[in-house]
Amino acid sequence: MAAVGGVTRIPSSNLITQKTSTRPTSPFLKPINQSLSSSSSDLSGDKIPLKSVLRSLKASFNARIPILVSPKAVSDSQGSQTCLDPDASRSVLGIILGGGAGTRLYPLTKKRAKPAVPLGANYRLIDIPVSNCLNSNISKIYVLTQFNSASLNRHLSRAYASNMGGYKNEGFVEVLAAQQSPENPNWFQGTADAVRQYLWLFEEHNVMEFLVLAGDHLYRMDYEKFIQAHRETDADITVAALPMDEKRATAFGLMKIDEEGRIIEFAEKPKGEQLKAMKVDTTILGLDDERAKEMPYIASMGIYVVSKDVMLQLLREKFPGANDFGSEVIPGATSIGMRVQAYLYDGYWEDIGTIEAFYNANLGITKKPIPDFSFYDRSSPIYTQPRYLPPSKMLDADVTDSVIGEGCVIKVCWLQIGIPIYILKLW
C-alpha cells in the first residue's frame, strides 16, 4: 500500500479487498421476491412491504432543495405531481445506449463496455439508468450493446428479470446486441444508427414515446416528470439539459432556448468561436448572477424523450443517413421547425466518460456532510446483481470517508482519501 504525505507503505499481502457484491432490492431482480431488503446499514436490513415502497417511489425528488426557474420554462425542480395518462409502464419504451468504445476510460474499458464499469463498490454504471426507469414506473427496457459487451450482457441477464409484469409479460430488461444482416452489413455507426437498426422491433410496441438514455451517466431522475413535461408542452422531442461551466462545455451539446424552454439553436461539442456564440444568460434558468457567470452554457445531458411517430419519421424519412442524435438528429429537427423542448434538470449529474470523471464521482460518493450521489435513498433505490457474499470485516484498520463493499477483509491498514491502493489481494 502506498500513501501521500510520507505515510508508510503497508505490504500488499496484509490487505484483502472485495469482489463486486450486492444485495437484491427489487421485485424486478432475480430471484423475484415479495419483499424488498435494504442493504443500507442505517436501515438494519429490515423487510419493507412491496406496496409501501411502490407508493414512496416518487418521493425522493420532493426532498431536494430546488433552484428557482423561469415560470415559463419546464424544470425538474417543479414540485407538481406526475399524473401520466396512460401511465409510463404502458406508454413508454426505454432505450439505453451502451455500445460506445469508451476509449477515454481506458484501461477500465480494456475488457468491458463503459456501462459495465464498477461504481460505488457494488454497482455497475448500467444500474443507474435501469434503476431510474424502474423507479419511474418504466418496465419495458432495451439495452443496445456493441463494444466489449460480454461483461455487460452477463450482468444484465443476472441482475434483472427478463420478464416482469406477471402473466401478461409486459415488463422486461432485454439486451439487443449489434448485429449484421443482409439488409445492413454494418455495425452501429452511432447513437441514432443504433436505434434505427432496431426500429423494426421498437415500432411493434404500442407506446407513445421512446425514452433514449445513456448507459454511462451517474444521476437520479424521475423520468415520469420528464415525460409529463414532454406531453404538456406538446413537444416532438424533449432534451434534458443543465447549466454548464466553460471548462467542460466543449464536451457536450450546447443549446439556446427561448423563455418557453423551446430550443432555438443547438451545437454539438462546439469549439472556438462557435463555443463563444453558444454562451447565454443562464439567469433564465433561475441561477443567481454569480452562478450564471460561472455556468454560461446550457448543455444537453444526452437524454431524450421522442414521440414514437416523430422518431420513425426522423430516422427513416427526414434523416435516413444520420448516425448521431446530438450532432445530426437534434439540430436537424430544430432546423426543420419541429418543436424541440428543453427540460431543465437541477440535480447532480456526471458523465463518467473519462478517468478523471470516474475518480471524482467515486470520491463524491463519500463527500461530507452530503455526498454528491447517495446509494442509500430508500424511496428511490439503485438495483444491481445479488452476489450473496458475507459481511465485510476490518481488523486493526483505520477507515474513514470510504465505501466498503460486501465480502471484504481489510487488515492492518489505513484507508482514507489520498491513499491509493496499488496491489490488491482478492478475498
Number of C-alpha atoms within 10 A of each C-alpha: 20 17 18 11 8 7 11 11 13 15 12 16 11 14 22 20 19 20 16 20 20 21 18 24 23 26 18 23 22 18 14 15 14 12 15 19 18 20 19 13 9 9 12 10 12 14 13 15 12 15 10 10 18 14 10 13 19 20 14 16 19 13 8 11 10 16 16 16 19 15 13 12 20 25 26 23 19 18 12 9 12 16 11 15 10 11 14 24 21 18 17 27 27 25 25 27 25 29 26 22 17 22 14 14 19 15 11 18 18 13 15 19 29 31 29 27 20 16 21 21 17 21 21 23 24 29 26 24 27 27 22 21 25 25 26 21 20 24 25 26 22 19 23 25 25 21 19 19 24 14 14 25 20 12 17 23 16 16 22 26 18 18 18 19 14 8 7 8 11 13 21 18 23 19 20 18 18 17 13 12 9 6 7 10 9 13 15 24 14 16 22 25 20 23 24 22 21 13 15 11 10 19 15 8 14 12 19 16 24 23 22 22 21 25 28 26 22 22 16 23 25 21 22 24 24 26 23 18 22 25 19 9 16 14 19 20 25 28 26 19 24 23 23 20 16 15 9 12 24 19 15 19 23 26 23 21 18 14 13 14 22 22 23 17 16 25 23 21 17 18 14 8 8 12 17 13 12 21 17 18 15 22 19 19 25 15 19 13 12 9 14 20 16 15 24 20 26 27 30 25 23 17 20 28 29 23 23 21 14 18 23 18 13 18 21 14 10 16 15 14 14 20 20 16 22 24 16 17 22 24 20 18 20 18 14 9 9 15 18 27 29 32 28 25 22 20 18 13 17 16 18 24 17 15 14 11 14 20 12 14 22 17 19 16 19 19 16 9 6 10 14 20 22 16 16 15 14 17 17 24 23 23 28 28 23 19 17 12 16 12 12 14 15 15 11 10 15 13 15 11 13 16 14 19 20 23 22 22 21 23 18 15 18 17 18 12 14 11 15 12 14 9 13 14 12 12 12
